[in-house]
Amino acid sequence: MHENSGNPFSKFIIPMFETQSLHKVLFLTKSSNVKNLLEIEPHNQAIISFSLNAIPVAKMWEKKAPPVLRRIEAAKKVYEAGYEVRLRIDPMVPIVEWEDSYLQLVDLIFENLIPERITLGSLRGLQSTINGSSDKSWIKYLRESSNWGKKIDFQTRFTMYSMIINDLKSKHNYNKVALCKETIAMWNSLKMDYNQIKCNCIW
């Protein structure tokens, strides 16, 4: 909010949260503009969470956001500055050769930083969002109804999540992973206990 102005929101809100230790402020962003964040000290009560996606997915449907590599570079900067950094890989989309694209994303992340936690989510859409969308090219992936609107089918979501989770564990020795807006059946199928795992928005 107003990060390119002379009165950025970050320089207002973070010092306010630094006056206490009960609450934290969470920034969830696709921005790569972290200049102001790097100038703020201390920042113990601030959490910076970047929303990322596979590069081909971002090129198709996140055209107004900075490129994924620039977002990762920004995440690295605030990570090295001592901020708590979280990542969301959401919404995952099963495009052609999605496996290679998402594994590449994981490698790019861990080449630059070790996030405090990673939250995974898959493409979903409320009917109102679908009706109001001018670009409906993504709707073909939604084949299942849920309390959060239409979703990718269960088996495909399971395959996407399990591939990323297994890669994080085996290649990067990383297990701080959670799911966003998923069913209990999915948590159980992945042998994950949602009562024991903190996702992006929970302190």
N, CA, C and O of each residue as an XYZ file, in Angstrom:
812
protein
N       0.846     -1.196      0.000
C       0.000      0.000      0.000
C       0.883      1.250      0.000
O       1.564      1.538      0.984
N       0.866      1.983     -1.108
C       1.615      3.234     -1.246
C       3.116      3.044     -1.043
O       3.796      3.955     -0.569
N       3.644      1.858     -1.400
C       5.065      1.606     -1.172
C       5.957      2.462     -2.070
O       7.144      2.617     -1.784
N       5.412      3.013     -3.140
C       6.200      3.883     -4.021
C       6.035      5.358     -3.680
O       6.557      6.225     -4.381
N       5.314      5.637     -2.611
C       5.082      7.028     -2.218
C       6.049      7.440     -1.118
O       6.871      6.645     -0.663
N       5.939      8.677     -0.705
C       6.782      9.168      0.380
C       6.274      8.776      1.744
O       6.936      9.023      2.752
N       5.102      8.165      1.787
C       4.507      7.769      3.064
C       4.008      6.329      2.970
O       2.801      6.098      3.038
N       4.912      5.351      2.815
C       4.510      3.953      2.622
C       3.876      3.353      3.862
O       4.249      3.680      4.989
N       2.918      2.476      3.641
C       2.200      1.829      4.745
C       3.140      1.022      5.622
O       2.966      0.986      6.840
N       4.139      0.370      5.026
C       5.054     -0.478      5.801
C       5.766      0.322      6.889
O       5.939     -0.162      8.008
N       6.181      1.552      6.559
C       6.913      2.365      7.534
C       5.995      2.933      8.617
O       6.458      3.432      9.643
N       4.699      2.850      8.372
C       3.722      3.245      9.391
C       3.361      2.074     10.298
O       3.344      2.210     11.521
N       3.073      0.921      9.693
C       2.498     -0.177     10.459
C       3.527     -1.007     11.212
O       3.263     -1.428     12.339
N       4.701     -1.257     10.617
C       5.679     -2.110     11.291
C       6.175     -1.493     12.593
O       6.217     -2.196     13.602
N       6.560     -0.190     12.625
C       6.954      0.398     13.914
C       5.851      0.346     14.960
O       6.129      0.235     16.154
N       4.591      0.425     14.516
C       3.481      0.328     15.458
C       3.454     -1.051     16.121
O       3.257     -1.158     17.331
N       3.651     -2.100     15.329
C       3.637     -3.448     15.877
C       4.866     -3.730     16.734
O       4.833     -4.603     17.602
N       5.944     -2.999     16.498
C       7.164     -3.200     17.288
C       7.031     -2.673     18.712
O       7.903     -2.925     19.543
N       5.959     -1.951     19.006
C       5.771     -1.428     20.359
C       5.171     -2.467     21.301
O       4.995     -2.191     22.487
N       4.854     -3.655     20.793
C       4.246     -4.703     21.611
C       4.750     -6.066     21.136
O       5.446     -6.154     20.124
N       4.401     -7.120     21.860
C       4.861     -8.468     21.497
C       3.715     -9.475     21.409
O       3.952    -10.676     21.287
N       2.477     -8.990     21.472
C       1.316     -9.886     21.435
C       0.865    -10.192     20.011
O       0.417    -11.303     19.725
N       0.978     -9.229     19.133
C       0.466     -9.370     17.767
C       1.595     -9.228     16.747
O       2.624     -8.606     17.010
N       1.367     -9.829     15.562
C       2.290     -9.668     14.439
C       1.508     -9.189     13.221
O       0.313     -9.456     13.093
N       2.189     -8.487     12.338
C       1.573     -8.042     11.089
C       2.117     -8.916      9.962
O       3.327     -9.092      9.819
N       1.194     -9.460      9.166
C       1.545    -10.352      8.063
C       1.284     -9.646      6.741
O       0.166     -9.212      6.466
N       2.333     -9.537      5.921
C       2.198     -8.987      4.575
C       2.151    -10.154      3.595
O       3.079    -10.961      3.548
N       1.081    -10.250      2.816
C       0.990    -11.265      1.757
C       1.026    -10.532      0.428
O       0.162     -9.695      0.163
N       2.010    -10.831     -0.412
C       2.217    -10.003     -1.591
C       2.780    -10.783     -2.769
O       3.388    -11.840     -2.603
N       2.567    -10.242     -3.954
C       3.261    -10.666     -5.167
C       4.279     -9.608     -5.580
O       4.964     -9.766     -6.591
N       4.381     -8.546     -4.815
C       5.266     -7.442     -5.164
C       6.733     -7.832     -5.001
O       7.076     -8.729     -4.231
N       7.586     -7.132     -5.746
C       9.028     -7.293     -5.568
C       9.639     -6.014     -4.979
O      10.859     -5.901     -4.859
N       8.789     -5.064     -4.619
C       9.233     -3.790     -4.075
C       9.414     -3.910     -2.560
O       8.456     -3.758     -1.802
N      10.625     -4.177     -2.134
C      10.895     -4.366     -0.706
C      11.854     -3.305     -0.159
O      12.387     -3.456      0.941
N      12.071     -2.237     -0.924
C      13.020     -1.198     -0.520
C      12.713     -0.664      0.875
O      13.608     -0.549      1.712
N      11.464     -0.344      1.117
C      11.108      0.216      2.424
C      11.286     -0.790      3.551
O      11.713     -0.432      4.649
N      10.961     -2.045      3.280
C      11.113     -3.081      4.298
C      12.563     -3.193      4.747
O      12.845     -3.420      5.924
N      13.470     -3.035      3.807
C      14.895     -3.179      4.116
C      15.423     -2.014      4.950
O      16.504     -2.107      5.532
N      14.671     -0.925      5.010
C      15.096      0.247      5.773
C      14.514      0.280      7.187
O      14.858      1.158      7.978
N      13.634     -0.671      7.508
C      12.936     -0.645      8.798
C      13.635     -1.543      9.810
O      13.833     -2.732      9.563
N      14.000     -0.977     10.931
C      14.573     -1.711     12.057
C      13.985     -1.160     13.352
O      13.844      0.054     13.498
N      13.640     -2.035     14.290
C      13.598     -3.496     14.169
C      12.340     -3.933     13.423
O      11.491     -3.101     13.104
N      12.213     -5.245     13.140
C      11.044     -5.758     12.434
C      10.690     -7.162     12.946
O      10.305     -8.042     12.177
N      10.830     -7.342     14.242
C      10.589     -8.662     14.844
C       9.128     -9.092     14.796
O       8.831    -10.285     14.844
N       8.214     -8.127     14.700
C       6.783     -8.436     14.722
C       6.177     -8.449     13.318
O       4.954     -8.441     13.174
N       7.010     -8.469     12.296
C       6.521     -8.464     10.919
C       6.855     -9.786     10.232
O       7.947    -10.327     10.408
N       5.916    -10.295      9.454
C       6.092    -11.507      8.660
C       5.823    -11.142      7.203
O       4.800    -10.532      6.893
N       6.729    -11.510      6.320
C       6.560    -11.215      4.896
C       6.307    -12.524      4.154
O       7.134    -13.436      4.177
N       5.163    -12.599      3.501
C       4.770    -13.820      2.792
C       4.605    -13.517      1.304
O       3.818    -12.653      0.919
N       5.353    -14.235      0.484
C       5.295    -14.032     -0.957
C       4.465    -15.127     -1.619
O       4.604    -16.309     -1.304
N       3.612    -14.719     -2.528
C       2.831    -15.655     -3.329
C       3.600    -15.943     -4.607
O       3.916    -15.035     -5.376
N       3.899    -17.229     -4.826
C       4.678    -17.652     -5.990
C       3.902    -18.673     -6.809
O       2.906    -19.237     -6.357
N       4.381    -18.890     -8.014
C       3.787    -19.931     -8.848
C       4.837    -20.419     -9.834
O       5.883    -19.794    -10.009
N       4.546    -21.531    -10.467
C       5.433    -22.016    -11.523
C       5.552    -20.933    -12.592
O       4.579    -20.236    -12.881
N       6.729    -20.790    -13.174
C       6.972    -19.696    -14.115
C       5.983    -19.700    -15.285
O       5.465    -18.636    -15.622
N       5.691    -20.853    -15.929
C       4.724    -20.818    -17.039
C       3.320    -20.407    -16.583
O       2.605    -19.724    -17.316
N       2.930    -20.818    -15.384
C       1.603    -20.452    -14.865
C       1.537    -18.945    -14.630
O       0.561    -18.289    -14.993
N       2.587    -18.411    -14.019
C       2.627    -16.971    -13.763
C       2.587    -16.176    -15.061
O       1.926    -15.140    -15.131
N       3.284    -16.649    -16.085
C       3.305    -15.941    -17.371
C       1.917    -15.925    -18.006
O       1.557    -14.967    -18.691
N       1.139    -16.980    -17.781
C      -0.193    -17.065    -18.385
C      -1.244    -16.276    -17.624
O      -2.097    -15.632    -18.235
N      -1.194    -16.318    -16.276
C      -2.312    -15.775    -15.502
C      -1.940    -14.774    -14.414
O      -2.817    -14.307    -13.688
N      -0.667    -14.435    -14.286
C      -0.263    -13.417    -13.308
C       0.492    -12.301    -14.022
O       1.560    -11.877    -13.581
N      -0.072    -11.839    -15.118
C       0.627    -10.917    -16.009
C       0.870     -9.542    -15.388
O       1.790     -8.834    -15.797
N       0.057     -9.161    -14.407
C       0.227     -7.844    -13.782
C       1.209     -7.886    -12.615
O       1.593     -6.841    -12.090
N       1.610     -9.066    -12.214
C       2.550     -9.211    -11.102
C       3.982     -9.261    -11.633
O       4.199     -9.607    -12.794
N       4.959     -8.917    -10.790
C       6.357     -9.046    -11.210
C       6.679    -10.500    -11.541
O       6.040    -11.404    -11.004
N       7.653    -10.743    -12.411
C       8.046    -12.114    -12.728
C       8.441    -12.892    -11.473
O       8.896    -12.308    -10.490
N       8.267    -14.188    -11.515
C       8.540    -15.041    -10.351
C       9.970    -14.871     -9.849
O      10.197    -14.802     -8.640
N      10.936    -14.802    -10.762
C      12.334    -14.669    -10.336
C      12.567    -13.385     -9.559
O      13.362    -13.366     -8.618
N      11.885    -12.311     -9.940
C      12.026    -11.056     -9.200
C      11.393    -11.159     -7.815
O      11.892    -10.573     -6.854
N      10.300    -11.900     -7.718
C       9.682    -12.095     -6.403
C      10.598    -12.912     -5.491
O      10.724    -12.624     -4.301
N      11.229    -13.926     -6.061
C      12.159    -14.741     -5.267
C      13.360    -13.901     -4.837
O      13.828    -14.026     -3.705
N      13.854    -13.056     -5.718
C      14.963    -12.168     -5.351
C      14.557    -11.240     -4.207
O      15.351    -10.981     -3.303
N      13.324    -10.741     -4.249
C      12.830     -9.881     -3.176
C      12.713    -10.657     -1.869
O      13.053    -10.148     -0.801
N      12.232    -11.886     -1.964
C      12.130    -12.726     -0.772
C      13.509    -12.969     -0.163
O      13.670    -12.957      1.058
N      14.488    -13.186     -1.015
C      15.860    -13.401     -0.543
C      16.375    -12.171      0.194
O      17.034    -12.300      1.226
N      16.085    -10.996     -0.317
C      16.560     -9.758      0.307
C      15.987     -9.592      1.716
O      16.727     -9.289      2.652
N      14.678     -9.789      1.874
C      14.104     -9.590      3.208
C      14.499    -10.741      4.140
O      14.626    -10.550      5.349
N      14.690    -11.919      3.578
C      15.184    -13.059      4.366
C      16.567    -12.751      4.931
O      16.830    -12.973      6.113
N      17.443    -12.240      4.079
C      18.791    -11.912      4.517
C      18.814    -10.721      5.468
O      19.769    -10.540      6.224
N      17.756     -9.906      5.426
C      17.645     -8.768      6.341
C      17.094     -9.188      7.696
O      16.995     -8.368      8.610
N      16.735    -10.467      7.830
C      16.287    -10.982      9.120
C      14.792    -11.079      9.310
O      14.333    -11.409     10.404
N      14.022    -10.801      8.281
C      12.568    -10.966      8.383
C      12.193    -12.447      8.395
O      12.893    -13.285      7.828
N      11.079    -12.750      9.050
C      10.477    -14.076      8.900
C       9.786    -14.100      7.545
O       8.926    -13.264      7.266
N      10.161    -15.059      6.703
C       9.621    -15.131      5.342
C       8.852    -16.434      5.160
O       9.360    -17.520      5.439
N       7.632    -16.302      4.692
C       6.798    -17.456      4.355
C       6.483    -17.405      2.861
O       6.542    -16.345      2.239
N       6.152    -18.548      2.305
C       5.815    -18.616      0.884
C       4.514    -19.364      0.674
O       4.206    -20.334      1.365
N       3.768    -18.886     -0.295
C       2.572    -19.597     -0.766
C       2.825    -20.015     -2.208
O       3.149    -19.184     -3.057
N       2.677    -21.296     -2.474
C       2.670    -21.775     -3.861
C       1.213    -22.068     -4.164
O       0.709    -23.157     -3.889
N       0.554    -21.085     -4.731
C      -0.905    -21.125     -4.802
C      -1.365    -20.002     -5.739
O      -0.945    -18.856     -5.579
N      -2.225    -20.321     -6.717
C      -2.871    -21.604     -6.968
C      -2.068    -22.482     -7.939
O      -1.726    -22.045     -9.038
N      -1.774    -23.705     -7.532
C      -1.139    -24.652     -8.427
C      -2.114    -25.037     -9.533
O      -3.300    -25.256     -9.287
N      -1.593    -25.115    -10.751
C      -2.435    -25.437    -11.912
C      -1.760    -26.563    -12.695
O      -0.574    -26.461    -13.005
N      -2.489    -27.635    -13.021
C      -1.894    -28.782    -13.729
C      -1.776    -28.556    -15.233
O      -2.402    -29.258    -16.027
N      -0.973    -27.576    -15.614
C      -0.736    -27.327    -17.032
C       0.093    -28.480    -17.620
O       0.512    -29.382    -16.895
N       0.318    -28.443    -18.904
C       1.166    -29.459    -19.535
C       2.568    -29.386    -18.919
O       3.153    -28.308    -18.810
N       3.094    -30.538    -18.523
C       4.421    -30.651    -17.909
C       4.519    -29.832    -16.614
O       5.557    -29.243    -16.313
N       3.427    -29.809    -15.865
C       3.418    -29.057    -14.606
C       4.440    -29.596    -13.618
O       4.977    -28.843    -12.805
N       4.714    -30.897    -13.684
C       5.661    -31.494    -12.731
C       7.017    -30.797    -12.790
O       7.551    -30.382    -11.761
N       7.569    -30.669    -13.987
C       8.876    -30.030    -14.150
C       8.837    -28.572    -13.715
O       9.783    -28.075    -13.103
N       7.745    -27.890    -14.030
C       7.642    -26.464    -13.721
C       7.623    -26.206    -12.215
O       8.271    -25.278    -11.732
N       6.882    -27.026    -11.479
C       6.790    -26.808    -10.036
C       8.036    -27.302     -9.301
O       8.427    -26.714     -8.293
N       8.657    -28.357     -9.783
C       9.922    -28.797     -9.171
C      11.015    -27.761     -9.415
O      11.865    -27.534     -8.553
N      10.993    -27.138    -10.583
C      11.942    -26.062    -10.862
C      11.724    -24.907     -9.891
O      12.688    -24.322     -9.398
N      10.467    -24.574     -9.612
C      10.161    -23.501     -8.674
C      10.726    -23.800     -7.291
O      11.321    -22.927     -6.658
N      10.541    -25.026     -6.825
C      11.064    -25.410     -5.508
C      12.583    -25.264     -5.471
O      13.134    -24.756     -4.495
N      13.257    -25.705     -6.526
C      14.720    -25.566     -6.582
C      15.132    -24.104     -6.534
O      16.081    -23.754     -5.833
N      14.429    -23.243     -7.272
C      14.751    -21.820     -7.287
C      14.586    -21.209     -5.895
O      15.384    -20.371     -5.473
N      13.558    -21.633     -5.203
C      13.331    -21.121     -3.849
C      14.506    -21.457     -2.947
O      15.069    -20.578     -2.296
N      14.876    -22.738     -2.909
C      15.895    -23.171     -1.961
C      17.312    -22.813     -2.386
O      18.248    -22.944     -1.597
N      17.473    -22.366     -3.617
C      18.756    -21.803     -4.023
C      18.953    -20.409     -3.436
O      20.071    -19.893     -3.420
N      17.870    -19.797     -2.953
C      17.922    -18.416     -2.493
C      17.598    -18.216     -1.016
O      18.120    -17.290     -0.395
N      16.761    -19.053     -0.450
C      16.372    -18.881      0.944
C      15.730    -20.142      1.483
O      15.374    -21.048      0.729
N      15.586    -20.189      2.808
C      14.844    -21.267      3.459
C      13.640    -20.627      4.152
O      13.789    -20.032      5.220
N      12.465    -20.742      3.564
C      11.285    -20.096      4.152
C      10.901    -20.705      5.488
O      11.161    -21.879      5.753
N      10.280    -19.892      6.320
C       9.849    -20.373      7.628
C       8.736    -21.408      7.480
O       8.644    -22.346      8.273
N       7.902    -21.237      6.476
C       6.898    -22.243      6.146
C       6.429    -22.039      4.709
O       6.552    -20.952      4.145
N       5.889    -23.112      4.132
C       5.354    -23.076      2.775
C       3.920    -23.585      2.817
O       3.643    -24.636      3.395
N       3.022    -22.843      2.209
C       1.627    -23.262      2.121
C       1.282    -23.553      0.669
O       1.551    -22.738     -0.213
N       0.692    -24.701      0.422
C       0.312    -25.116     -0.924
C      -1.194    -24.965     -1.113
O      -1.978    -25.222     -0.200
N      -1.574    -24.551     -2.289
C      -2.993    -24.468     -2.627
C      -3.168    -24.724     -4.107
O      -2.222    -24.573     -4.880
N      -4.360    -25.107     -4.509
C      -4.608    -25.385     -5.925
C      -5.685    -24.452     -6.461
O      -6.410    -23.815     -5.696
N      -5.777    -24.382     -7.773
C      -6.720    -23.505     -8.451
C      -8.144    -23.777     -7.978
O      -8.571    -24.927     -7.873
N      -8.857    -22.715     -7.700
C     -10.257    -22.814     -7.295
C     -10.960    -21.543     -7.739
O     -10.311    -20.523     -7.969
N     -12.263    -21.593     -7.860
C     -12.974    -20.403     -8.308
C     -14.423    -20.413     -7.882
O     -15.152    -21.366     -8.155
N     -14.842    -19.351     -7.210
C     -16.250    -19.178     -6.909
C     -17.008    -18.927     -8.214
O     -16.444    -18.398     -9.172
N     -18.269    -19.303     -8.246
C     -19.043    -19.109     -9.475
C     -19.097    -17.644     -9.854
O     -19.084    -17.306    -11.037
N     -19.157    -16.769     -8.859
C     -19.195    -15.332     -9.149
C     -17.899    -14.875     -9.812
O     -17.918    -14.013    -10.691
N     -16.764    -15.457     -9.387
C     -15.477    -15.128     -9.998
C     -15.426    -15.622    -11.429
O     -14.961    -14.920    -12.328
N     -15.910    -16.842    -11.630
C     -15.930    -17.418    -12.978
C     -16.807    -16.571    -13.900
O     -16.420    -16.269    -15.029
N     -17.993    -16.188    -13.412
C     -18.913    -15.401    -14.233
C     -18.318    -14.048    -14.614
O     -18.560    -13.547    -15.713
N     -17.545    -13.460    -13.713
C     -17.011    -12.121    -13.955
C     -15.654    -12.093    -14.628
O     -15.109    -11.018    -14.878
N     -15.101    -13.255    -14.924
C     -13.769    -13.320    -15.502
C     -13.816    -13.156    -17.021
O     -14.586    -13.832    -17.703
N     -12.987    -12.252    -17.542
C     -12.924    -12.081    -18.994
C     -12.065    -13.173    -19.628
O     -12.308    -13.576    -20.766
N     -11.057    -13.652    -18.887
C     -10.213    -14.747    -19.357
C     -10.680    -16.026    -18.670
O     -10.464    -16.212    -17.473
N     -11.311    -16.889    -19.425
C     -11.857    -18.115    -18.851
C     -11.028    -19.343    -19.224
O     -11.513    -20.471    -19.136
N      -9.780    -19.124    -19.639
C      -8.944    -20.235    -20.078
C      -8.597    -21.195    -18.946
O      -8.280    -22.357    -19.200
N      -8.651    -20.729    -17.710
C      -8.288    -21.546    -16.553
C      -9.434    -22.409    -16.044
O      -9.224    -23.333    -15.257
N     -10.641    -22.104    -16.495
C     -11.825    -22.780    -15.955
C     -11.847    -24.267    -16.320
O     -12.457    -25.069    -15.614
N     -11.192    -24.632    -17.408
C     -11.209    -26.031    -17.859
C     -10.566    -26.973    -16.847
O     -10.798    -28.181    -16.899
N      -9.767    -26.445    -15.934
C      -9.114    -27.287    -14.931
C     -10.019    -27.581    -13.736
O      -9.685    -28.436    -12.915
N     -11.149    -26.896    -13.620
C     -12.026    -27.031    -12.457
C     -13.107    -28.066    -12.741
O     -13.973    -27.860    -13.591
N     -13.045    -29.181    -12.017
C     -13.957    -30.284    -12.322
C     -14.709    -30.801    -11.101
O     -15.429    -31.795    -11.194
N     -14.549    -30.142     -9.965
C     -15.127    -30.655     -8.730
C     -15.700    -29.497     -7.923
O     -15.087    -28.432     -7.835
N     -16.862    -29.703     -7.342
C     -17.482    -28.662     -6.517
C     -17.067    -28.816     -5.065
O     -16.813    -29.926     -4.597
N     -16.999    -27.687     -4.348
C     -16.624    -27.712     -2.943
C     -17.217    -26.502     -2.241
O     -17.906    -25.690     -2.859
N     -16.944    -26.387     -0.939
C     -17.416    -25.236     -0.180
C     -16.711    -23.946     -0.590
O     -17.171    -22.855     -0.253
N     -15.599    -24.064     -1.314
C     -14.849    -22.895     -1.778
C     -15.042    -22.691     -3.271
O     -14.187    -22.093     -3.925
N     -16.129    -23.168     -3.814
C     -16.366    -23.055     -5.244
C     -15.867    -24.277     -5.987
O     -15.743    -25.352     -5.399
N     -15.582    -24.130     -7.253
C     -15.109    -25.247     -8.058
C     -13.601    -25.421     -7.892
O     -12.860    -24.452     -7.732
N     -13.164    -26.693     -7.935
C     -11.764    -27.015     -7.712
C     -11.272    -27.999     -8.763
O     -12.058    -28.592     -9.501
N      -9.975    -28.155     -8.813
C      -9.367    -29.237     -9.581
C      -9.795    -30.556     -8.935
O     -10.030    -30.601     -7.728
N      -9.896    -31.609     -9.711
C     -10.360    -32.878     -9.157
C      -9.396    -33.398     -8.080
O      -8.201    -33.101     -8.092
N      -9.953    -34.176     -7.159
C      -9.243    -34.621     -5.964
C      -7.931    -35.334     -6.298
O      -6.896    -35.028     -5.707
N      -7.964    -36.271     -7.229
C      -6.774    -37.065     -7.521
C      -5.639    -36.208     -8.076
O      -4.475    -36.417     -7.736
N      -5.980    -35.250     -8.924
C      -4.945    -34.374     -9.477
C      -4.346    -33.498     -8.394
O      -3.131    -33.303     -8.343
N      -5.206    -32.966     -7.524
C      -4.693    -32.151     -6.412
C      -3.777    -32.975     -5.522
O      -2.709    -32.514     -5.120
N      -4.196    -34.190     -5.218
C      -3.374    -35.076     -4.388
C      -2.019    -35.318     -5.036
O      -0.989    -35.281     -4.363
N      -2.018    -35.563     -6.330
C      -0.766    -35.835     -7.038
C       0.155    -34.615     -6.996
O       1.359    -34.752     -6.780
N      -0.404    -33.434     -7.199
C       0.409    -32.212     -7.177
C       1.001    -31.972     -5.793
O       2.198    -31.722     -5.655
N       0.158    -32.050     -4.780
C       0.638    -31.805     -3.411
C       1.691    -32.830     -2.997
O       2.744    -32.470     -2.470
N       1.400    -34.104     -3.238
C       2.308    -35.143     -2.771
C       3.659    -35.044     -3.476
O       4.691    -35.311     -2.861
N       3.668    -34.664     -4.753
C       4.940    -34.520     -5.454
C       5.788    -33.423     -4.816
O       6.978    -33.621     -4.572
N       5.181    -32.271     -4.546
C       5.915    -31.157     -3.937
C       6.367    -31.509     -2.527
O       7.515    -31.252     -2.165
N       5.493    -32.086     -1.738
C       5.826    -32.438     -0.352
C       6.962    -33.448     -0.316
O       7.890    -33.309      0.481
N       6.900    -34.458     -1.167
C       7.957    -35.477     -1.206
C       9.286    -34.883     -1.662
O      10.343    -35.240     -1.142
N       9.227    -33.975     -2.636
C      10.456    -33.334     -3.109
C      11.065    -32.461     -2.016
O      12.282    -32.451     -1.831
N      10.227    -31.736     -1.299
C      10.722    -30.892     -0.203
C      11.414    -31.735      0.866
O      12.455    -31.348      1.397
N      10.829    -32.883      1.172
C      11.408    -33.743      2.207
C      12.689    -34.415      1.732
O      13.703    -34.396      2.430
N      12.641    -35.005      0.548
C      13.770    -35.821      0.095
C      14.941    -34.995     -0.407
O      16.093    -35.363     -0.175
N      14.679    -33.908     -1.077
C      15.750    -33.127     -1.688
C      16.229    -31.982     -0.811
O      17.402    -31.611     -0.841
N      15.300    -31.421     -0.023
C      15.634    -30.212      0.737
C      15.504    -30.405      2.254
O      15.714    -29.470      3.027
N      15.157    -31.619      2.665
C      15.021    -31.913      4.095
C      14.111    -30.898      4.777
O      14.434    -30.367      5.840
N      12.980    -30.640      4.152
C      12.072    -29.580      4.602
C      10.677    -30.157      4.805
O      10.168    -30.867      3.938
N      10.056    -29.859      5.938
C       8.728    -30.423      6.203
C       7.735    -29.423      6.796
O       6.683    -29.823      7.296
N       8.055    -28.137      6.747
C       7.122    -27.133      7.285
C       6.129    -26.741      6.194
O       6.181    -25.639      5.648
N       5.231    -27.663      5.895
C       4.310    -27.509      4.778
C       2.868    -27.623      5.264
O       2.558    -28.437      6.134
N       2.007    -26.811      4.701
C       0.582    -26.875      5.018
C      -0.224    -26.667      3.744
O       0.330    -26.346      2.693
N      -1.527    -26.851      3.844
C      -2.438    -26.699      2.710
C      -3.400    -25.551      2.967
O      -3.712    -25.238      4.116
N      -3.865    -24.931      1.901
C      -4.829    -23.837      2.025
C      -6.162    -24.235      1.398
O      -6.221    -24.737      0.276
N      -7.224    -23.997      2.155
C      -8.584    -24.247      1.665
C      -8.738    -25.652      1.096
O      -9.263    -25.844     -0.001
N      -8.269    -26.628      1.868
C      -8.406    -28.015      1.450
C      -9.322    -28.787      2.397
O      -9.600    -28.351      3.514
N      -9.775    -29.924      1.930
C     -10.702    -30.750      2.705
C      -9.948    -31.624      3.708
O      -8.754    -31.882      3.554
N     -10.659    -32.070      4.725
C     -10.069    -32.995      5.690
C      -9.646    -34.276      4.984
O      -8.632    -34.881      5.332
N     -10.430    -34.683      3.987
C     -10.097    -35.894      3.230
C      -8.734    -35.758      2.556
O      -7.972    -36.723      2.495
N      -8.429    -34.577      2.057
C      -7.135    -34.364      1.418
C      -6.013    -34.406      2.455
O      -4.991    -35.057      2.236
N      -6.196    -33.724      3.574
C      -5.179    -33.772      4.637
C      -4.919    -35.219      5.050
O      -3.772    -35.640      5.198
N      -6.001    -35.968      5.231
C      -5.848    -37.360      5.657
C      -5.159    -38.202      4.590
O      -4.325    -39.048      4.914
N      -5.494    -37.983      3.329
C      -4.877    -38.757      2.246
C      -3.378    -38.502      2.166
O      -2.611    -39.390      1.796
N      -2.966    -37.295      2.511
C      -1.548    -36.948      2.498
C      -0.857    -37.282      3.820
O       0.327    -37.003      4.012
N      -1.644    -37.898      4.743
C      -1.128    -38.263      6.068
C      -0.575    -37.041      6.807
O       0.494    -37.082      7.416
N      -1.348    -35.952      6.727
C      -1.015    -34.710      7.411
C      -2.131    -34.376      8.388
O      -3.310    -34.530      8.071
N      -1.757    -33.922      9.568
C      -2.730    -33.576     10.607
C      -2.919    -32.064     10.620
O      -2.035    -31.323     11.051
N      -4.078    -31.611     10.144
C      -4.295    -30.168     10.063
C      -4.352    -29.506     11.435
O      -4.186    -28.291     11.543
N      -4.585    -30.296     12.487
C      -4.598    -29.733     13.842
C      -3.197    -29.405     14.343
O      -3.035    -28.618     15.276
N      -2.190    -30.007     13.727
C      -0.812    -29.851     14.191
C       0.042    -28.957     13.284
O       1.197    -28.673     13.601
N      -0.514    -28.524     12.181
C       0.280    -27.796     11.195
C      -0.220    -26.367     11.062
O      -1.423    -26.124     10.961
N       0.709    -25.430     11.063
C       0.358    -24.012     10.893
C       0.524    -23.624      9.429
O       1.546    -23.922      8.811
N      -0.482    -22.961      8.884
C      -0.393    -22.523      7.508
C      -0.017    -21.048      7.449
O       0.356    -20.460      8.465
N      -0.111    -20.458      6.283
C       0.420    -19.122      6.042
C      -0.116    -18.061      6.996
O       0.652    -17.246      7.506
N      -1.412    -18.062      7.240
C      -2.040    -16.946      7.956
C      -2.092    -17.128      9.461
O      -2.655    -16.284     10.159
N      -1.526    -18.197      9.976
C      -1.555    -18.455     11.421
C      -0.203    -18.146     12.030
O       0.833    -18.544     11.497
N      -0.214    -17.437     13.144
C       1.020    -17.149     13.851
C       1.296    -18.279     14.810
O       2.299    -18.251     15.523
